[in-house]
């Protein structure tokens, strides 16, 4: 059985198949040091061609059980983290030029 991880257009083979969801996440972070998004979603393609999310130990166990010898985990940046980041920026005061206004005193140009 082989275990591959795909991030963007890069595929890495993991020497030791992870034994749990947590160890899979650690393997992903290790394989893509510095390239892995801060928050990400993992999926695999099942025998029907559906993209199945792996977000828990239960999901991980189902993926291993459904595997037919090879497992390929697809890693995507978590779209919810982007929308949360944008929502937090919307609450920050800004002007018409999309420059973030802080509470600091303005610089005097005299």
C-alpha positions as CSV (number, residue, x, y, z in Angstrom):
1,X,0.0,0.0,0.0
2,X,1.3,3.5,-0.8
3,X,0.3,6.8,0.7
4,X,0.7,10.0,-1.3
5,X,-0.1,13.6,-0.4
6,X,-0.9,16.2,-3.0
7,X,-0.6,20.0,-2.4
8,X,-1.2,22.2,-5.5
9,X,0.8,20.5,-8.2
10,X,3.3,18.7,-6.0
11,X,2.9,15.1,-4.9
12,X,4.9,13.5,-2.1
13,X,5.1,9.8,-1.1
14,X,5.1,9.1,2.6
15,X,7.3,6.3,3.6
16,X,5.3,5.2,6.6
17,X,1.5,5.1,6.3
18,X,0.0,7.3,9.1
19,X,-1.9,5.3,11.8
20,X,-4.4,8.1,12.7
21,X,-5.9,11.3,11.5
22,X,-3.5,13.3,13.8
23,X,-0.4,11.5,12.4
24,X,-1.7,12.1,8.9
25,X,-1.9,15.9,9.6
26,X,1.7,15.7,11.1
27,X,2.9,13.9,7.9
28,X,1.3,16.5,5.7
29,X,3.0,19.4,7.6
30,X,6.3,17.5,7.6
31,X,6.1,16.7,3.9
32,X,5.4,20.3,2.9
33,X,7.4,22.4,5.4
34,X,6.8,26.0,4.7
35,X,4.4,25.4,1.8
36,X,1.5,24.0,3.8
37,X,-1.4,26.5,4.4
38,X,-1.9,27.5,8.1
39,X,-5.4,26.0,7.9
40,X,-6.2,23.3,5.4
41,X,-8.8,20.6,4.4
42,X,-7.9,17.1,3.4
43,X,-9.9,14.9,0.9
44,X,-9.5,11.7,-1.0
45,X,-11.3,10.4,-4.1
46,X,-13.4,7.3,-3.4
47,X,-14.2,4.5,-5.8
48,X,-17.2,6.4,-7.2
49,X,-15.0,9.4,-8.0
50,X,-16.4,11.5,-5.2
51,X,-14.2,13.8,-3.2
52,X,-14.5,12.8,0.5
53,X,-13.5,15.1,3.3
54,X,-11.2,13.6,6.0
55,X,-11.7,15.7,9.1
56,X,-11.7,13.3,12.0
57,X,-10.4,9.9,13.2
58,X,-13.6,8.3,12.0
59,X,-13.1,9.8,8.5
60,X,-9.5,8.6,8.5
61,X,-10.5,5.1,9.4
62,X,-13.2,5.0,6.6
63,X,-10.5,6.2,4.1
64,X,-8.1,3.5,5.1
65,X,-10.8,0.8,5.0
66,X,-12.0,2.0,1.5
67,X,-8.4,2.1,0.1
68,X,-7.7,-0.5,-2.6
69,X,-4.0,-0.5,-2.0
70,X,-3.1,3.1,-2.7
71,X,-4.2,6.3,-0.9
72,X,-3.9,9.8,-2.3
73,X,-4.8,12.6,0.1
74,X,-5.5,16.0,-1.5
75,X,-4.7,19.1,0.6
76,X,-6.6,22.3,0.0
77,X,-6.4,25.7,1.8
78,X,-9.4,25.9,4.1
79,X,-11.8,28.3,2.4
80,X,-13.4,29.1,5.8
81,X,-10.1,30.5,7.1
82,X,-10.0,32.9,4.2
83,X,-13.6,34.1,4.8
84,X,-13.0,34.5,8.5
85,X,-9.9,36.5,7.7
86,X,-11.8,38.7,5.3
87,X,-14.7,39.1,7.9
88,X,-12.2,40.2,10.5
89,X,-10.8,42.8,8.1
90,X,-14.4,44.1,7.4
91,X,-14.7,45.1,11.0
92,X,-11.5,47.2,10.9
93,X,-12.1,50.9,10.0
94,X,-10.9,51.7,6.5
95,X,-11.2,54.5,3.9
96,X,-12.2,54.6,0.2
97,X,-8.7,53.5,-0.8
98,X,-8.8,50.2,1.2
99,X,-6.1,51.4,3.5
100,X,-6.5,50.1,7.0
101,X,-6.9,52.8,9.6
102,X,-5.3,52.1,13.0
103,X,-5.8,53.8,16.3
104,X,-2.3,55.2,16.3
105,X,-1.7,59.0,15.9
106,X,-1.2,60.2,12.4
107,X,2.3,61.3,11.3
108,X,2.7,65.1,11.1
109,X,4.3,66.4,7.9
110,X,5.2,69.9,9.1
